[in-house]
Amino acid sequence: MKKIFIALLFMCGLAACTSNFVNENQNPYQISDALLQQDFNLVGSPFSGLLFNLFGDQVEEDLCYDSWMGYMNTPTDFVGNVNNTTYYITWGESYWDRVYGSVMSPAKQVISLANANNLPLFATWAKLIKIMSISKLAAIHGPVIYTNYGSTAASIPYDKESDLYNLFFSQLDSIQTTFAANTTYAGFANFDPSYKGNISSWMKVVNSLRLRLAMRLSNVAPALAKTQGEKAMADPAGLILANSDNFNVSLLGNIMPCARICWQWNDTRMGGVMESFMAGLKDPRATKMFTPALTASDYSDHPSYPYKGIRNGAYCGTTKPHMLNYSGVSYDFNTVQTRRAFTASEVAFLKAEAALRGWAGAGDAQTNYTNGVTLSFADWGAGDPTAYLADNTSMPLNYIDPSDSRNNFTTRSTITVAWNAGDSNELKLEKIITQKYLNTFTNTLEAWVDFRRTGYPKIPHVAKNDSSPTWGVITADQWIKRLPFVNPERLGNAAAVADATTKLGGPDNIATRLWWDTGGPNF
């Protein structure tokens, strides 16, 4: 638990809500040359921190969706091995605290200062980051506080999910219009570790984000999703289509969380699900993501692929000394300076899915699928993907845990990598989402979103299911759906939480599906 407390102390506390979002809106207009001579530090200095806090740490990621999706899992017997990873919610507030304390609150201050000092582009940039952050938080909890953020009322209402997405799209319209009128603006340059102030690059982020959010709604609101997805793909500013366009976020000199958790704390190792897919499909990207296991007998079922992971929701405890011999994350993560927030590979897979759904401007599904894998291999430095893309025989493997046979699982997926034009759209989608999943390591919330809305990739159930009426029961044929509303809100904003639960459409527990997670067919 020591590391958990360290991670929590690292975060800012939940800040008081401040101003009404509606009052922050403004009309875009051109920036004068005179303003470029001013010192922008007052409004610009928070941006590297805003971007950094789009991501979480051990509590928000590694002990939640990293584990639930089988990317990583802990060998450590936290709280007697009854915790988030086994579906008993022990930590559920950290990302909420991070979003409101380290993104929404400082972004609000930036917007206020920018408006007061006639620097509207900084306000626009802050609004974009707010959408990025809140859209992630909404993917975890469902209804959240957004339009009423900053209210001083005794009860601060939450936004319904359908209203949130309509607002996101409307605000992205305004943001893109403002950026388009100021493509030569240079004021961000000293404060932008991602694109060095290049407005055209941020316009690609806007379109890519629109496409991501549109696809999230493809089953629940297909007409809206299609309209917004096509709008993203038709915008002249373009999408993130090349790895040189990738949206990478600076770590600000910090060590990548997965490396710190793995090598300094010994609290995480490769996931057994990743072992199943990557060893089975003979995926060379594993060499860039993970280290070989230390004991050859642990991977004797696939000796030419020397990796061993821990199953999602594993039984662990006395087996930790043995599990520490399993594959850790690549040592390269100890020295990287950035982490992936949005890659060209993800966009290619989004376009591949859009093509299956018949969205105009998406192009050909197979071409996009091939491009997605090719971009991913290049981004991870994994070599030539030609043989991998042609493999129509290798399939995910069953998983064997030498430490505890209760963690063994039979793979649910029988896909191969090679594209087959004769496959059903459902099987094609499974291939697209599985490859998207493999590429998305270190940005795993998006994979959890994809899994809930599509059912892909076909991952196993948790080995140890400790769900209970306390936080919600996940039946043996299901997976965790969301995190509950946080306890400080339940106590201090109880009436609003009760109202948010009605907007959620089900009990405030981990078994209630979010709005876009229909549980229905994909086509």
C-alpha positions in Angstrom: 0.0 0.0 0.0 3.0 2.4 0.4 3.1 2.9 -3.3 -0.6 3.6 -3.5 -0.2 6.4 -0.9 2.8 7.8 -2.8 0.7 7.9 -5.9 -2.2 9.6 -4.2 0.1 12.2 -2.6 1.4 13.1 -6.0 -2.0 14.3 -7.1 -3.6 17.6 -6.4 -6.7 17.5 -4.3 -10.2 18.0 -5.7 -10.4 21.7 -6.4 -13.5 23.8 -5.7 -15.7 24.3 -8.8 -15.3 27.7 -10.1 -17.1 29.3 -13.1 -19.9 28.5 -15.4 -18.7 27.1 -18.8 -21.3 29.0 -20.8 -19.7 32.3 -19.7 -16.4 31.2 -21.1 -17.5 31.0 -24.7 -16.4 33.8 -27.0 -16.2 34.6 -30.7 -12.9 33.8 -32.5 -10.9 36.6 -34.1 -7.5 37.3 -35.4 -4.6 38.0 -33.1 -2.6 41.2 -33.7 1.2 41.2 -34.1 1.5 43.4 -31.1 0.2 40.8 -28.8 2.9 38.4 -30.0 5.4 40.6 -28.3 3.9 40.1 -24.8 5.2 37.8 -22.2 2.6 35.0 -22.2 4.0 33.1 -19.2 1.0 33.9 -17.0 -1.4 32.0 -19.3 1.0 29.7 -21.0 3.0 28.1 -18.1 0.2 25.7 -16.9 -0.2 23.9 -20.3 2.5 21.3 -19.9 0.9 20.3 -16.6 -2.5 20.3 -18.1 -1.4 17.9 -20.8 0.6 15.7 -18.4 -2.5 15.3 -16.2 -4.5 13.9 -19.1 -3.0 10.6 -17.9 -3.0 8.9 -14.5 -0.7 6.7 -12.5 -0.7 3.4 -10.6 -4.1 3.9 -9.0 -6.0 5.3 -12.0 -4.4 3.1 -14.7 -2.3 0.1 -13.7 -4.7 -1.1 -11.0 -7.8 -0.4 -13.2 -8.0 -0.7 -17.0 -4.3 -1.8 -17.5 -5.3 -4.8 -15.5 -9.0 -5.2 -16.6 -7.8 -5.3 -20.3 -4.9 -7.6 -19.6 -2.1 -5.3 -20.6 -0.4 -5.5 -17.2 -1.3 -7.1 -13.9 0.1 -6.9 -10.4 1.9 -9.7 -8.6 1.4 -7.8 -5.3 -1.3 -9.0 -2.9 -2.9 -5.6 -2.3 -5.5 -5.6 0.4 -5.5 -9.4 0.6 -5.9 -9.7 -3.1 -9.3 -8.1 -3.0 -9.1 -4.8 -4.9 -9.9 -3.1 -8.2 -8.1 -5.8 -10.2 -10.5 -8.4 -8.8 -13.6 -6.2 -9.1 -13.8 -5.0 -5.6 -13.4 -1.2 -5.8 -10.8 -0.1 -3.3 -9.5 3.0 -5.2 -12.0 4.9 -7.3 -11.4 8.6 -6.8 -8.0 9.3 -8.1 -8.6 10.2 -11.7 -11.7 12.2 -10.7 -9.4 14.2 -8.4 -6.8 14.6 -11.1 -9.2 15.8 -13.7 -10.9 18.4 -11.5 -7.8 19.4 -9.4 -5.1 19.3 -12.1 -7.0 20.0 -15.3 -10.4 21.7 -14.9 -9.3 24.1 -12.1 -6.1 25.4 -13.7 -7.7 25.4 -17.2 -10.5 27.6 -15.8 -7.9 30.0 -14.4 -6.1 30.1 -17.8 -9.3 30.9 -19.5 -10.1 33.7 -17.1 -6.6 35.2 -17.5 -6.6 34.8 -21.2 -9.9 36.6 -21.5 -8.8 39.3 -19.2 -5.6 39.8 -21.2 -7.1 39.6 -24.7 -5.4 36.3 -25.5 -8.3 34.2 -26.8 -6.2 31.5 -28.4 -4.9 30.4 -25.0 -8.5 30.1 -23.8 -9.4 28.0 -26.9 -6.4 25.7 -26.3 -7.4 25.2 -22.7 -11.0 24.4 -23.7 -9.7 21.7 -26.0 -7.7 20.1 -23.2 -10.8 20.2 -21.0 -12.8 18.2 -23.6 -9.9 15.7 -23.8 -9.9 15.3 -20.0 -13.6 15.2 -19.3 -14.3 12.8 -22.2 -11.9 10.4 -20.5 -13.5 10.9 -17.1 -17.0 10.3 -18.7 -15.7 7.1 -20.2 -14.9 5.9 -16.6 -18.0 7.1 -14.6 -20.6 8.2 -17.1 -22.4 11.4 -16.1 -19.9 14.0 -14.8 -19.8 17.7 -13.8 -19.0 19.8 -16.9 -21.4 22.6 -17.8 -22.1 23.4 -14.2 -18.4 23.2 -13.2 -17.7 26.2 -11.0 -21.3 26.6 -9.7 -21.5 27.9 -6.1 -24.9 26.2 -5.6 -25.3 23.7 -2.7 -25.9 21.0 -5.2 -24.0 20.9 -8.5 -25.7 18.9 -11.3 -24.0 16.3 -13.5 -24.4 16.3 -17.3 -26.2 13.5 -18.9 -23.9 11.5 -21.3 -25.9 12.2 -24.4 -25.8 15.9 -23.6 -22.1 15.8 -23.0 -21.3 14.4 -26.4 -23.5 16.9 -28.2 -21.7 19.7 -26.3 -18.2 18.2 -27.1 -19.0 18.2 -30.8 -20.3 21.8 -30.7 -17.3 23.0 -28.8 -14.9 21.2 -31.1 -16.7 23.2 -33.9 -15.9 26.5 -32.2 -12.3 25.5 -31.3 -11.6 24.4 -34.9 -13.0 27.7 -36.3 -10.8 29.7 -34.0 -7.7 27.7 -34.8 -8.5 27.9 -38.6 -8.5 31.7 -38.3 -5.1 31.8 -36.6 -3.0 29.1 -38.2 0.2 31.3 -38.1 -0.2 32.2 -34.5 3.1 31.6 -32.6 2.1 32.3 -29.1 2.0 28.7 -27.9 5.5 27.9 -29.0 7.2 28.2 -25.6 4.5 26.3 -23.7 3.7 23.4 -26.0 5.9 20.3 -25.5 3.8 18.3 -27.9 3.8 20.4 -31.1 5.9 23.4 -30.3 2.9 25.7 -30.9 2.0 24.5 -34.4 -1.7 25.3 -34.7 -2.1 23.1 -37.8 -1.0 20.1 -35.7 -3.6 20.9 -33.0 -6.2 21.1 -35.7 -5.4 17.5 -36.7 -5.8 16.6 -33.0 -9.3 18.3 -33.0 -10.4 16.2 -36.0 -8.9 13.0 -34.6 -10.6 13.5 -31.3 -13.9 14.2 -33.0 -13.5 10.9 -34.9 -12.7 9.0 -31.7 -15.7 10.4 -29.9 -17.9 9.8 -32.9 -16.9 6.1 -33.1 -17.7 5.8 -29.4 -21.3 6.5 -30.2 -21.5 4.3 -33.3 -23.9 1.7 -31.7 -26.0 4.0 -29.5 -26.4 7.0 -31.8 -25.4 5.8 -35.3 -26.7 8.8 -37.2 -24.9 11.3 -35.0 -21.8 9.2 -35.0 -21.8 9.0 -38.8 -22.3 12.8 -39.2 -19.5 13.7 -36.8 -17.1 11.0 -38.1 -17.6 12.1 -41.7 -17.1 15.7 -40.6 -13.8 14.8 -39.0 -12.6 13.0 -42.0 -13.7 15.7 -44.4 -12.2 18.7 -42.6 -9.4 20.3 -44.7 -7.1 20.4 -41.7 -6.8 16.7 -41.8 -6.3 14.0 -39.2 -3.2 12.5 -37.5 -2.2 10.3 -40.4 1.6 10.0 -40.1 3.7 9.1 -37.1 5.3 12.5 -37.4 1.8 13.9 -36.5 1.4 11.8 -33.4 0.1 13.5 -30.3 2.7 12.7 -27.7 2.6 14.1 -24.2 5.7 15.2 -22.3 6.5 13.3 -19.1 8.1 16.6 -17.8 11.2 14.7 -16.7 9.3 12.0 -14.8 9.8 8.4 -15.3 7.1 6.6 -17.3 4.6 5.3 -14.7 4.6 1.7 -15.9 8.4 1.6 -15.6 8.4 3.1 -12.1 5.7 0.7 -11.0 7.5 -2.3 -12.6 11.1 -1.7 -11.8 11.2 0.5 -8.7 8.2 -0.9 -6.9 7.9 -4.5 -8.4 4.1 -4.0 -8.5 3.3 -4.8 -12.1 4.3 -7.2 -14.9 3.2 -8.0 -18.4 -0.4 -9.1 -18.7 -1.3 -12.7 -19.5 -3.8 -11.5 -22.2 -1.0 -9.7 -24.0 1.1 -12.9 -23.8 -1.8 -14.9 -25.3 -2.2 -12.5 -28.2 1.4 -11.5 -28.9 2.9 -15.0 -28.5 0.1 -16.6 -30.4 0.2 -14.1 -33.3 4.1 -14.0 -33.2 4.0 -10.3 -32.7 7.5 -8.6 -32.8 6.2 -5.5 -31.0 6.5 -7.4 -27.8 10.2 -6.9 -27.9 9.6 -3.2 -27.7 7.0 -3.3 -25.0 8.3 -6.0 -22.6 11.4 -7.8 -21.4 11.9 -11.6 -21.7 10.9 -13.6 -18.7 13.8 -14.8 -16.5 12.9 -18.5 -16.3 12.7 -20.5 -19.5 10.4 -23.1 -18.0 7.8 -20.4 -17.4 7.2 -20.1 -21.2 7.9 -23.7 -22.2 4.6 -23.8 -24.1 6.0 -21.2 -26.6 9.9 -21.4 -26.2 10.6 -19.3 -29.2 8.6 -16.4 -27.7 10.2 -15.8 -24.3 7.5 -13.8 -22.6 5.3 -14.6 -19.6 2.5 -12.4 -18.2 0.0 -12.4 -15.3 -3.7 -13.0 -15.9 -6.2 -10.2 -15.4 -7.6 -10.4 -11.9 -5.0 -13.0 -11.0 -4.8 -15.0 -7.8 -1.5 -13.8 -6.3 0.2 -13.3 -2.9 2.6 -16.0 -1.9 3.4 -16.5 -5.6 4.8 -12.9 -6.0 8.5 -14.0 -5.8 7.9 -16.3 -8.7 5.8 -13.9 -10.7 8.6 -11.3 -10.4 10.5 -13.5 -12.9 7.8 -12.9 -15.5 8.1 -10.2 -18.2 8.5 -6.6 -17.1 8.0 -3.6 -19.3 10.8 -2.7 -21.7 13.7 -1.0 -20.0 13.3 1.7 -22.7 10.4 3.0 -20.7 12.8 4.1 -18.0 14.2 6.8 -20.2 11.4 7.8 -22.6 10.5 11.5 -22.4 6.9 11.3 -23.8 3.9 9.0 -23.8 1.5 8.3 -26.6 -1.9 10.1 -26.4 -3.1 9.8 -30.0 -1.3 8.0 -32.8 -1.7 7.7 -36.5 -2.2 4.0 -36.1 -5.3 4.6 -33.9 -6.7 6.9 -36.6 -6.1 4.3 -39.3 -8.0 1.7 -37.2 -10.8 4.2 -36.6 -11.0 4.8 -40.4 -11.0 1.0 -41.0 -14.0 0.7 -38.6 -15.6 3.7 -40.2 -15.3 2.0 -43.6 -17.0 -1.1 -42.3 -19.9 1.1 -41.1 -20.2 2.9 -44.5 -19.0 6.3 -43.5 -18.1 8.6 -46.4 -14.5 9.6 -46.6 -13.2 6.5 -44.7 -11.7 4.8 -47.7 -11.2 1.0 -47.8 -11.3 -1.0 -44.6 -8.5 -3.4 -45.6 -6.2 -0.5 -46.7 -6.8 1.2 -43.4 -6.2 -2.0 -41.4 -2.9 -2.6 -43.2 -1.9 1.0 -42.7 -2.8 0.8 -39.0 -0.5 -2.2 -38.5 2.2 -0.7 -40.6 2.1 2.6 -38.7 2.1 0.8 -35.4 5.2 -1.3 -36.3 7.0 1.8 -37.4 6.0 3.7 -34.3 7.1 0.9 -31.9 10.3 0.3 -34.0 9.2 -3.3 -34.6 10.5 -3.8 -38.2 8.8 -4.9 -41.4 5.2 -6.0 -40.8 4.8 -7.8 -44.2 5.1 -11.4 -42.9 3.0 -10.6 -39.9 0.2 -9.1 -42.0 0.3 -12.2 -44.3 0.0 -14.7 -41.5 -3.3 -16.6 -41.8 -2.6 -19.5 -39.5 -1.2 -18.2 -36.1 -3.9 -17.6 -33.5 -3.9 -16.4 -29.8 -2.7 -19.0 -27.3 -4.2 -20.6 -24.3 -2.5 -19.2 -21.2 -0.7 -21.3 -18.6 0.4 -19.8 -15.3 3.3 -21.8 -13.7 2.7 -20.0 -10.4 -1.0 -20.9 -9.9 -3.1 -23.0 -12.2 -6.3 -21.1 -11.1 -5.0 -18.3 -13.4 -5.0 -20.5 -16.5 -7.4 -19.6 -19.3 -8.5 -20.9 -22.7 -8.4 -18.1 -25.3 -11.8 -16.8 -26.5 -10.3 -15.5 -29.7 -9.4 -17.6 -32.8 -8.5 -14.8 -35.2 -5.5 -14.6 -37.4 -3.8 -11.4 -38.6 -4.2 -11.7 -42.3 -7.2 -9.8 -43.8 -9.8 -11.9 -45.6 -12.2 -10.0 -47.8 -14.7 -12.8 -47.5 -15.0 -12.5 -43.7 -18.1 -11.1 -42.1 -18.0 -7.5 -40.9 -18.1 -8.8 -37.4 -14.9 -10.8 -37.8 -13.3 -7.9 -39.7 -14.1 -5.6 -36.8 -12.7 -8.1 -34.3 -9.4 -8.0 -36.3 -9.4 -4.2 -36.4 -10.1 -3.8 -32.7 -7.6 -6.5 -31.7 -4.8 -4.8 -33.7 -5.9 -1.4 -32.2 -5.7 -3.0 -28.8 -2.1 -4.3 -29.3 -1.0 -0.8 -30.6 -2.7 1.0 -27.7 -0.3 -0.2 -24.9 0.3 2.7 -22.4 -2.9 4.4 -23.5 -5.2 1.7 -22.3 -8.4 3.6 -21.4 -9.2 3.7 -25.1 -9.0 -0.1 -25.3 -11.4 -0.4 -22.4 -13.8 1.9 -24.2 -13.5 -0.3 -27.4 -14.0 -3.5 -25.5 -17.2 -2.3 -23.8 -18.8 -0.9 -26.9 -17.8 -3.7 -29.3 -16.9 -6.8 -27.2 -13.4 -6.9 -28.8 -10.8 -8.0 -28.3 -12.1 -11.2 -26.9 -10.3 -11.2 -23.5 -10.9 -13.7 -20.7 -12.9 -13.0 -17.6 -11.0 -12.1 -14.4 -9.5 -15.2 -12.7 -10.7 -14.0 -9.2 -14.0 -12.2 -9.1 -14.6 -10.4 -5.8 -17.5 -8.2 -7.0 -20.2 -8.0 -4.5 -23.4 -6.0 -3.6 -21.1 -3.3 -2.1 -20.0 -2.0 -5.5 -22.0 -4.2 -7.8 -22.0 -7.8 -8.9 -20.3 -8.7 -12.2 -21.7 -12.1 -13.2 -19.5 -14.8 -14.5 -20.3 -14.1 -18.1 -19.6 -10.3 -17.9 -16.8 -7.8 -17.2 -16.6 -4.5 -15.3 -18.6 -1.7 -16.9 -17.6 1.5 -15.1 -16.4 3.0 -11.8 -19.0 4.3 -9.3 -19.4 8.0 -8.5 -16.8 9.0 -5.9 -17.4 9.0 -2.2 -16.7 12.8 -1.6 -19.4 13.5 -4.1 -21.7 11.0 -2.5 -21.3 12.8 0.8 -21.0 16.4 -0.3 -23.1 16.6 -3.4 -25.6 13.8 -2.6 -28.7 15.2 -4.3 -26.7 15.7 -7.6 -25.3 12.2 -7.4 -28.8 10.8 -6.9 -29.9 12.8 -10.0 -26.8 11.6 -11.9 -27.8 8.0 -11.1 -31.1 8.6 -12.8 -29.2 10.0 -15.8 -27.0 6.9 -15.7 -30.0 4.7 -16.2 -29.1 2.1 -13.7 -27.6 1.6 -10.2 -24.5 3.5 -9.3 -22.3 0.4 -9.4 -19.7 -1.4 -11.6 -22.3 -3.5 -13.5 -24.2 -0.6 -15.0 -23.4 0.0 -18.7 -22.6 3.5 -19.8 -24.8 5.1 -22.4 -22.8 4.2 -25.5 -22.2 0.6 -24.2 -25.4 -0.9 -25.6 -24.5 -4.6 -25.3 -26.1 -5.0 -28.7 -24.8 -6.0 -32.1 -22.2 -3.9 -33.9 -23.9 -4.0 -37.3 
